[in-house]
Amino acid sequence: SCIMDSLGYSVSRITICVVVQVLCSYSTLPLYAIVSHVSAVVRNQT
């Protein structure tokens, strides 16, 4: 049971890491688009 516990722990840790990386990549893309759009608008106003 000790081996199974460590296996489940490592699998859950890998799954959480993958989910976090996917969420970060999905959240940085729109964030980058928003920032570049806002900076372009600010440059046009000046």
C-alpha positions in Angstrom: 0.0 0.0 0.0 3.0 2.3 0.6 4.0 2.0 -3.1 0.5 2.7 -4.2 0.2 5.8 -2.0 3.4 7.3 -3.4 2.3 6.5 -6.9 -1.1 8.2 -6.5 0.6 11.1 -4.9 3.1 11.6 -7.8 0.3 11.1 -10.4 -1.9 13.7 -8.7 1.1 16.1 -8.4 1.9 15.7 -12.1 -1.8 16.2 -13.0 -1.9 19.4 -11.0 1.3 20.7 -12.6 -0.1 20.0 -16.1 -3.4 21.7 -15.3 -1.6 24.7 -13.8 0.6 25.0 -16.8 -2.3 24.8 -19.2 -4.3 27.4 -17.2 -1.2 29.7 -17.1 -0.7 29.5 -20.9 -4.4 30.1 -21.6 -4.5 33.1 -19.2 -1.3 34.7 -20.5 -2.4 34.7 -24.1 -5.5 36.9 -23.6 -3.5 39.0 -21.1 -0.8 39.7 -23.6 -3.4 40.6 -26.2 -5.1 43.0 -23.8 -1.9 44.6 -22.7 -0.7 45.1 -26.3 -4.1 46.5 -27.3 -4.1 48.9 -24.4 -0.6 50.1 -25.1 -1.5 50.6 -28.8 -4.5 52.7 -27.8 -2.4 54.8 -25.3 0.2 55.4 -28.0 -2.5 56.6 -30.4 -3.9 59.0 -27.9 -0.6 60.8 -27.2 
